[in-house]
Amino acid sequence: MDKNLLHDQIRDFLREDIGRGDLTSESIFSNTQMGSARLVAREPFIVAGVSTVAAEVFKVQNPEIVLSEMVDEGSRVQVGDVLMAVSGPVVDLLKAERVALNLAQRMSGIASFTSMFVEAVGDANVRVTDTRKTTPGLRIFEKYAVQVGGGANHRFNLTDGVLIKDNHIAACGSIREAVKRVRAKIPHTIKIEVETDTLLQVDECIACGVDIIMLDNMSCDTITQAVQTIAGRALVEASGGVNLNTVAEIARCGVDIISIGALTHSAPSCDIGMDWLL
């Protein structure tokens, strides 16, 4: 994650949460009163966003806050494990607490959920990727968490690559025409991906020489037919409605990529608490 972008977003999150000041903490404690606390796992999960993001939240709030006992990203933790210790001015620790926990809980949830899909795929030579179905404002955090969980990233935004989808095709009239128009505009270094719903569309993609063919919401029998038809002439991506009950069977169909919106839009947050020491 780009640290400048990371800090800009953290500042926005802190401004949103603190507003004009922490009425409770500032009424109880002086600015010079010091304290210590630990971030602790309340359930088993894979850690993401503690040393890379939660730690930065505390540092952005007050660079004098001291951080220690940080676990590595990607670590598997159990109930009661310490994820990070923080010490510094009590008011600043309490101001940063909720934003730090929210981000670490969300990111660890995504990493843990992603790892379940990666494990379900097993030894199949297939890449499990996310989509752009992320929470607005949290994309850099959520896509990073997918990587920590063993997954990979699809496009970060619309400038990262060409993906001709069903609405592009419907508005343009055909895959062939859409591909023709795109090729006339983009650099030769950019790959072209097309979303397909039928085997006829797969044939049209092959005739157009596209680089990646997405098989959207197809049955495993149809996916297998499509993979055999494509025969290595393009990368094959399966997408649409993939879940933990279906991902292994889809992987066995011979696709190269399985993109799963649920990695980011349906991952439950993990339970992390901040326990006070002094």
C-alpha positions in Angstrom: 0.0 0.0 0.0 1.2 3.5 -0.9 2.0 5.1 2.5 1.0 8.6 1.4 -2.4 7.4 0.2 -2.7 5.3 3.3 -2.0 8.2 5.7 -4.4 10.5 3.7 -7.2 8.0 4.2 -6.4 7.4 7.8 -6.6 11.1 8.5 -10.0 11.2 6.9 -11.2 8.3 9.0 -9.9 9.9 12.2 -11.6 13.2 11.3 -14.8 11.4 10.7 -14.7 9.6 14.0 -13.3 12.3 16.3 -15.2 15.2 14.8 -14.4 18.3 16.9 -13.0 16.3 19.8 -13.5 13.3 22.1 -15.8 14.8 24.6 -15.6 11.7 26.9 -11.8 11.1 27.0 -10.9 14.8 27.0 -13.2 15.4 30.0 -11.7 12.5 32.0 -8.0 12.6 31.2 -5.4 15.3 30.9 -3.3 15.5 27.7 -0.2 14.4 29.6 -1.7 11.3 31.3 0.0 8.2 29.9 -1.3 4.6 29.5 -0.8 1.3 27.8 -3.1 -1.2 26.1 -3.0 -4.3 23.9 -4.9 -5.4 20.9 -6.1 -8.9 21.6 -7.7 -11.6 19.4 -11.2 -12.6 20.6 -11.4 -15.5 18.1 -9.1 -17.5 15.8 -8.3 -15.8 12.5 -5.6 -14.8 10.0 -4.1 -11.4 10.8 -4.2 -8.6 8.3 -3.9 -4.8 8.8 -2.4 -4.8 12.3 1.3 -3.9 11.7 0.6 -2.2 8.4 -2.6 -0.3 9.1 -3.7 -0.2 12.7 -0.2 0.7 13.8 -0.3 3.6 11.3 -3.6 4.8 12.7 -2.0 5.2 16.2 1.1 6.9 14.6 -1.0 9.3 12.5 -3.0 10.2 15.6 0.2 10.8 17.6 3.8 10.0 16.4 4.9 9.7 20.0 2.8 6.6 20.6 5.1 3.6 21.1 4.2 0.3 19.4 5.5 -3.2 20.3 4.7 -6.9 20.2 3.3 -6.7 16.7 2.4 -10.0 15.0 3.4 -10.6 11.4 0.8 -10.1 8.7 -0.7 -13.5 7.7 -0.1 -15.0 11.1 -2.8 -17.4 12.4 -3.8 -16.4 15.9 -6.0 -17.9 18.6 -8.2 -16.5 21.3 -6.3 -14.3 23.7 -3.2 -13.8 21.5 -1.7 -10.3 21.6 -1.6 -8.7 18.2 0.0 -5.4 19.2 0.8 -3.3 22.3 0.5 0.5 22.4 1.5 3.1 24.9 1.3 6.8 25.0 -1.0 9.6 25.9 -4.3 8.1 27.1 -6.5 10.6 25.1 -4.7 9.8 21.8 -4.8 6.0 22.4 -8.6 6.2 22.9 -9.1 8.6 20.0 -7.3 6.1 17.6 -8.8 2.9 19.1 -12.0 2.6 17.1 -10.5 3.4 13.7 -7.6 1.1 14.3 -9.9 -1.8 15.4 -12.4 -1.3 12.6 -9.8 -1.5 9.9 -7.9 -4.4 11.5 -11.1 -6.4 12.1 -12.3 -5.8 8.5 -9.0 -6.7 6.9 -8.4 -9.7 9.1 -11.9 -10.9 8.2 -11.2 -10.6 4.5 -7.8 -12.4 4.8 -9.4 -15.2 6.8 -12.3 -15.6 4.4 -10.0 -15.5 1.3 -7.8 -18.2 2.8 -10.8 -20.5 3.0 -11.3 -20.2 -0.7 -7.6 -20.7 -1.4 -7.5 -23.8 0.8 -10.7 -25.2 -0.9 -9.0 -24.9 -4.3 -6.1 -26.9 -3.0 -3.4 -27.9 -5.6 -5.4 -26.8 -8.6 -3.3 -24.5 -10.8 -5.8 -21.6 -10.5 -5.6 -18.1 -9.1 -8.3 -16.9 -6.7 -8.9 -13.2 -7.2 -11.1 -10.4 -5.9 -13.3 -8.0 -7.9 -14.1 -4.3 -7.7 -17.0 -5.1 -5.3 -15.3 -3.4 -2.5 -16.5 -0.9 0.2 -16.1 2.6 -1.2 -13.1 4.2 0.4 -11.7 0.9 1.6 -10.4 -0.6 -1.6 -6.7 -0.4 -0.9 -7.3 -2.0 2.5 -9.6 -4.7 1.3 -7.5 -5.7 -1.8 -4.4 -5.8 0.4 -6.2 -8.1 2.8 -7.1 -10.5 -0.1 -3.3 -10.8 -0.8 -2.6 -11.5 2.8 -5.1 -14.3 2.7 -3.4 -15.9 -0.2 -5.6 -14.5 -3.0 -4.7 -12.2 -5.9 -6.1 -8.9 -7.1 -8.2 -8.3 -10.2 -8.4 -4.7 -11.6 -7.8 -2.1 -8.9 -9.8 0.4 -10.9 -11.2 1.1 -14.4 -7.8 2.2 -15.7 -6.1 -1.0 -14.8 -7.3 -2.9 -17.8 -10.0 -3.6 -20.4 -13.0 -5.7 -19.3 -15.8 -5.7 -21.9 -18.9 -6.7 -19.9 -22.5 -7.5 -20.8 -23.7 -3.9 -20.8 -20.9 -2.8 -23.0 -21.9 -5.6 -25.5 -25.6 -4.8 -25.3 -25.0 -1.1 -25.8 -22.5 -1.7 -28.6 -24.3 -4.5 -30.5 -21.7 -7.3 -30.5 -18.5 -8.5 -28.9 -16.7 -8.1 -32.3 -17.7 -4.5 -32.6 -16.8 -3.7 -28.9 -13.4 -5.4 -29.3 -12.8 -3.5 -32.6 -13.5 -0.1 -31.0 -11.3 -0.9 -27.9 -8.4 -2.0 -30.0 -8.5 1.3 -32.0 -8.1 3.3 -28.7 -5.9 1.4 -26.3 -2.1 0.9 -26.3 -0.9 -2.5 -27.7 0.5 -3.3 -24.2 -3.0 -3.6 -22.7 -4.8 -6.9 -22.6 -8.5 -7.3 -23.5 -10.9 -9.3 -21.4 -14.5 -10.1 -22.4 -17.3 -11.4 -20.2 -19.4 -14.2 -21.8 -22.6 -15.8 -20.9 -22.8 -18.5 -23.6 -20.6 -20.8 -25.7 -21.5 -18.8 -28.8 -20.0 -15.7 -27.2 -16.9 -17.8 -26.3 -16.6 -18.7 -30.0 -16.9 -15.0 -30.9 -14.1 -14.1 -28.4 -11.8 -16.7 -29.9 -12.5 -15.3 -33.4 -11.6 -11.8 -32.1 -8.4 -13.0 -30.5 -9.1 -11.6 -27.0 -6.6 -12.2 -24.3 -8.9 -13.3 -21.4 -12.3 -14.8 -21.6 -14.6 -14.6 -18.5 -17.2 -17.3 -18.1 -20.0 -15.7 -16.2 -22.4 -17.8 -14.1 -21.9 -20.9 -16.2 -22.5 -24.4 -15.0 -19.4 -26.6 -14.5 -20.3 -28.7 -17.5 -20.5 -25.6 -19.7 -17.2 -24.2 -18.2 -15.5 -27.5 -19.0 -16.8 -27.3 -22.6 -15.6 -23.7 -22.9 -12.1 -24.5 -21.6 -11.8 -27.3 -24.1 -13.0 -25.0 -26.9 -10.6 -22.2 -25.9 -7.8 -24.7 -25.8 -5.1 -22.4 -24.4 -5.8 -19.6 -26.9 -6.8 -17.2 -24.0 -6.7 -17.1 -20.3 -10.0 -18.4 -18.8 -11.7 -16.8 -15.9 -14.7 -18.2 -14.1 -16.9 -15.7 -12.2 -20.4 -15.3 -10.8 -22.0 -16.8 -7.7 -18.8 -18.6 -6.6 -19.0 -19.8 -3.0 -17.1 -22.3 -0.7 -19.4 -25.1 -1.8 -18.6 -24.6 -5.6 -15.1 -23.2 -5.8 -13.3 -26.5 -5.8 -15.4 -28.1 -8.5 -15.0 -24.9 -10.7 -11.2 -25.1 -10.2 -11.2 -28.7 -11.5 -12.8 -27.5 -14.7 -9.4 -26.2 -15.9 -9.9 -22.5 -15.6 -6.9 -20.2 -14.9 -8.6 -17.6 -12.7 -11.7 -17.7 -10.4 -12.9 -14.2 -9.4 -15.0 -13.9 -6.3 -16.8 -10.7 -5.3 -17.7 -12.3 -1.9 -14.1 -12.1 -0.8 -14.7 -8.4 -0.1 -18.4 -7.9 0.0 -19.4 -10.8 2.2 -16.4 -11.4 4.5 -17.4 -11.2 8.2 -15.2 -9.0 10.4 -13.0 -10.6 13.0 -13.4 -9.9 16.7 -10.5 -7.8 18.1 -10.5 -5.9 21.4 -8.2 -3.3 23.0 -7.5 -4.3 26.6 -6.2 -1.6 28.9 -3.1 -2.3 31.0 -2.3 0.9 33.0 
